[in-house]
Amino acid sequence: MTATAGPHVGADARRSRLASNYAPLPVSLTWASGAWARDVHGHAYIDMLAGYSSLNFGHRHPALVAAAHDQLDRLTLSSRAFGHDLLEPFADALARLAAPAMRGDEPLVLPMNTGAEAVETAIKAARKWGYDVRGVTPERATIIVADGNFHGRTTTIVSFSTDPQARDGFGPFTPGFRVVPYADAEALAAAIDETTVAVLLEPVQGEQGVVVPPADYLPAVRAICDDTGVLLIADEIQSGLGRTGTTFACELWDVQPDLMTLGKALGGGIVPVSAVVGREDVLDVLAPGTHGSTFGGNPLACAVGLAVVELLSTGTMQARARTLGAHMHARLATMASAGLIERSRGVGLWAGIDVDPAHLTGRELCERLLERGVLAKDTHGSTIRPAPPITIDEQDLDLALDRLGQALC
């Protein structure tokens, strides 16, 4: 498919009935396959965002679509009031995939729907474990988080956000969180006391601009958690499931968390699927009636989730992310040397690119890319963060990077 430029859908003259909590780029998509999408005018685009890593395996991956179609003909929803034939197989498969990267021998799986729900679930489990097992005084549990974090947009989660846009105007805020500088293990250690039940971190901060910590940071955090007896919760919602060239980003540093939150790519770009995976003694504190979800672990979600785990089980996707990622980072380094961009960083098939704010904003760069047939998203001023599908062809990746170079001139 050839990327084409042309007129895009602009604002309608009449008042939209859609709430304006987003300011999307002026394009309306109607079809997609693999790394390509097409708008209502027939213009084609290379997708370099992949739904914030929800589309790690591209649009409409044949194996994932087939699993969904098969399940649609059988059973879509039963609620957790009943079991169904795919619930245990999904939990078993995901637990096996995660087990080598987790603390503990046989992790449990608690299925939910969205990433924010998974984080909320992990927070609840950590607090309950802190009271029941660690002996923290009731209503006093605290969790250590990092500045620059992005774990979702619920009122609890934005309570510990350091992004004014996500936080301002939504108080009063939920107590029980302490914010420390990201990648500062000493500050993290100093914040832990007898009320601390967990440390919640993104191994790589995605929304902040694909910020990769120093090599010694996560191992130091793991050691601090071990020494103080608190849980390490890794938010792998964006970084997990192949994006960084490993199944989970924590594996880059041989760090095993106690709990891990998963989402986005777990639904294969077809249906929202998330989960908390973790130690049996921690998740077992959530007895029947203490937590739940109408759609969590539904049959359609489990069918797609099982197919996602199968795609990752061979290691082919992870190896592809490493190979294509190395190629992408080499090309970005050349752009930086040529002065087209200020700097780039990242890991696997995931990058943060900073451009000179005196030259153009990230939004303006994304608009230029859109006119050249490339879909991208900005974050925090003059930064964009490419995360193309792992299934993208190298030629298409090069075409998108060529267009990036043109847009920067």
N, C-alpha and C positions, 0 to 999 in steps of 0.2 A: 504494500500500500504506500502511496505517496502522500506526504504531508503537504497540504495546500493551505494557502492563505486566502483571506477574503472577508467580507462583512460578517459581523457576528450579531447575535441577538442583543439589542440594547434595551433600555428601560421602556416599558410600555407607557403610553400616555395616560392610561387610566391608573387609578390607585390599586396597587397589588393587594390581594387579600392575604399575602404571606407575611408573617411577622418578620421584621427586619433585623434579626439577630445575626445575620450573615451579610457580607458584602462580596458576593462571588464575582469572579471575572466574567466579562460579558460573553458568555458562550452557553448554549443549551444543548447538552448531549442527548443522543437518541439511540446510539448503538456502540458496542465495543467488543473487541476480541483480542486476546493476548495483550500486547502493549499498545494497541491502537484503539482510538475512539473516533466517532464521527458525530458531527452536530446536525441540527435540524436542517441546515442548508447543504449538507453533504460534504462539508470540509473535514479533512482527516487530521488527526493529531496524534503525536507520540505522547503517551502518558508517562511523565517523569515524576509523578506523585504517588501513584498506586494507592490511593485512598489512605494516605498516612500509614502505609504498610498493611492495610487491610487486603490489598490485592497483590500480595507477595508472589502468587502463582498466576498472575495475569487475570484479565477479564475472561470470564466464562471458560475456565480450564475444563477440558472435556471430561476428565475423571470426576471432577467436583460437580459439574452439571449433571452427569449421569447419575451420581449418587443422589442428588436432590430430586431429579425426575423420578427415580425408582421409589423414593420414599413418599413423594407427593401422591403416588398411586396407592399407597398402603395406609399410612397413618401420619398425621402432621403434629397433633397435639393431644396429650392425654392429661397433662398437669402432673405434678409430683404426688398427687393424691393416690396415684397408681404407678406401678412400674411399667416398663415397656421393654421390648426385646433388644434394643440397642443401647440402653442406659448403662448397663454393666460393661458391655464390650467397649463402649467409648471410654469409660473411666479406666478400664484395664489398659487399653491401648495408650492413652495419654499418660497414665502413670508409668508405664514401661518406657515411653519416650523420655520422660522427665527424670526418671530415677537416677541415671548416672550423674546428673547435674545437681541433684538435691541432697541435702543433709537427711540422713535417715535411710533405712533399707527399703521400705515399701510405702511410698507416698500415697496419700488419699487425694481424691479429686472432688471438688465441690463446683458443679457447673452452674454458671449464671449466663447473662446475655451480653452486657456491654462491659467495656473496660472499667468504667467508673464503678459499676456494680461489683466487679471483682475486687477493686481496691477497697470499697466500702466493706465488703465481706472480710477481707484480710484484716482491716482495722478492727472490726467487731471480734473476729476470732482472737486476735492478739490481745485485745483488752480482756476478754473472757478468760483466756489462758493466764494472763497476768494476775487476775483476781483468784482464779481457782487453783492455779499451780504455783505461781511465783509468790503469791501471798501479798500482793500489793493492796494497800488500803482501799476499800471500795470507793469508787468515784474519783480516784486520784491518778489513774493510769496516764502515762505520757508516752508519746511516740516521737522519736527524733526524725526530722526530715531535712532536706537540703534546699537552700535557696536556688532559684531558677527551676524548681520542680514543675512538672506537669503530670498530674495523676487523674485528671478529670475535672468536671465542672459542677458537681453537686455542692450543696451548701457546706457540708462537712469538709470536702476536699479544698474548696476555695478558701476555707478558713486558714489553711497553711500555705496558700499560694503567695509568692512574692511578686506576682504580676498585677499591677494596679488595675489593668483593664479587666482581668478575671475576677478581681476581689472587690473593688470599690463599689459601694452601693448595695452590697448584699449581706451586710451584717444584721443583727449581731452574729458573731462567729462562734463556732464550736471550739471549746477549750480542749486542752490535752495534747498540744503539739508544740515542739520546740524546733525552731529553724536554725540551722547552722550552715556555714559556707560549704558549698559543694567542693569535693576533693580536698577537704581539710580534715584529716583523721584526728588530729589533736583536738580541734574544736568539738568534733563529734564525741570524743571520749570525755571531754570536760563537761558535756551537757548531760551525761548519763548519771542518774542517781537511783535511789531506792524505788522511785515511782515509775521508772522507765520499763516498758514492756517490749519495745521493738524499735528497730531502725528501719525506715522505709526509704528506699532509694531507687532511682533509675540507673542501671549500669551505664547506660549512655543516655544523656539528656536530649531527647528528640526535639520537643517544642522549643527548647532554648537555642537550637541551631546545630544539633548533632555534636554535642560536646562530649568528647571522650576523656575520661579521667586519666591521670598518671598511672603507670603500670603497678605501682605499689599501693594505690589507694584502696581498692576493694579487698585485697588480701589483708590490709591493715584493719579495715572495718570488720571483716570476718573474725579476726583475732580479738578485737575489742569486744565484739558481741559474745564470743566464747568466754573471755575473761570475766565479763560482767553478768553472764547468764541471761542475756536478752536475745530476742529473735531478730534475725536478719530477713527482711521482706524485700525481694527484688521485683520491681515493676518491669516486666518483660513484655508489656502490651505492644509497644512499637518495636522494641529491639529483638524480640524473640522470634522463633519459628523460621530461622534461616536468614534473616535480614543481614546479620553481621558476619556471615560466612561460617557460623557455628549454629547449632540448633538453638542455643540460648546464649545471649551475650556474656553472661557470667562465666561461661566456659572459656572465654578468652583469657581469663585470669585464674582459672582453676579454682573458682570460688563457688561454694555450694550454699545457697540460701536455705533457710528453714521453711519459708513460704515463697511462692512465686505466683504473680498474677499474670494471666495470659488473656488475650483477646484479639481483636482486629483480624489478623491472618488466620486465626483458628476457625473463623467462619468462611474462609475461602472466597471472600468477596460475594457471597450468596445470601447469607443470613447472619444476624448478630449472634456470636457465640463467644463466651468468655468462661474462665475458670480460675479458681484458686487451687494450686497444687502444693501439697506440703506434708509436713510431719503428721503422722497419725495422732500422736498425743496432743497436738495443737488443734487440729480440725475436729477431733472427737469431743472438744468442749462444747461444740454447737449441737446440742441435743435436739430431738424433734420439737418443733414449735418455737425454737429460738431464732431461726433464720430460714428464709425461703424465697421462692420466686415462682410465679405462675408459669413462666415460659422457660425457666432455667432447666437445661437438660431435656428439652422437648425432642421428640423423635426426629424431626427434620434437622434440628441442630446437631444431634448426635450422628446422623447419617453423614452430614457434610464434615463434621469434625473428625470422624473416623477416616474419611477419605483424605483429609489434610494430613493426619498423622501418617497414613500410608505413603503419601508423597514424600514426607520427610524421613521415613524409616531407612531409606537406602543411602542417604547422605549426598545424593546427586544434586539436590537443590542447594545445599550448603556449599558444596564444592563450586557450583556455578556462581554463587554470590561472591565467593573468594576470587575467582578468576576474573569475572567481569568487573568486580570492585577494584581490583588491582589496576585493570586497564583504565577505568574511569578516573581513579585517583592520579594515575600518571598523566593523563591528559589535563586534568585540573591543575596539576603542578606546573605543567608547561604554560597554561594560561596565566598562572600567578607570576611565573618568571617573565612573561611578556608584558606584565602590568595590566592585563585585562581585568583581573580580579585582585583584591587585596590579599586574600588567603583562602585556603580550603582545608577542611579537616574531615575526618570520618573513619569508618571502618566497614568492611564488607561493601555491599552495594548500597551505600548510604553516605551522604555527604552534606556538610554545611558549607556554603559559599558566601563569603562576605565581599560586597562590592563597595566602592567608594561612595559614601552618602552624598558627597558633593557632586558626583556624576549622575547618580540616579538612585531611587529607592528600590527596595525589593519588589514592591508592588509594580512599579514602572517596568522593572526588568521582566516580571511575569507577563505583563501586558505586551511587551515587545516579543516575548517568546510565543505568546498566544497568536500573534499576527504571523508568526513564522511556523505555526503548526506544532507547537510544543506546549503541553500542559504542565505547569509548575506552580508552586505556592511559596509565598514569602513568609517570613517570621521575624519579629523584632527588628523592624527598620529596614536595613539594607542587607538582609540575609535571605537566601533561598536554600532549600534543603532537598535536593534530588533524592528520590527513593524509587527508581523504576522497578517494574516487576522483575523478579529474579529470572523469569522466563524470556526476557527481552533478547532479541538477536543482537550480536555484537555490531552488526551493520546499522541497525536501528539506533543502538546506543550512540554510535559514532555520529550518526545523522543528527541526533538530538544535541550532542555536544558541539557539532559544527554550528548548528543554529544558535546555541548559546554564545559561541564566539562572535557570530554575526550580530547578535542582539546587544552585545557589550560594546561594540564599536560605535 
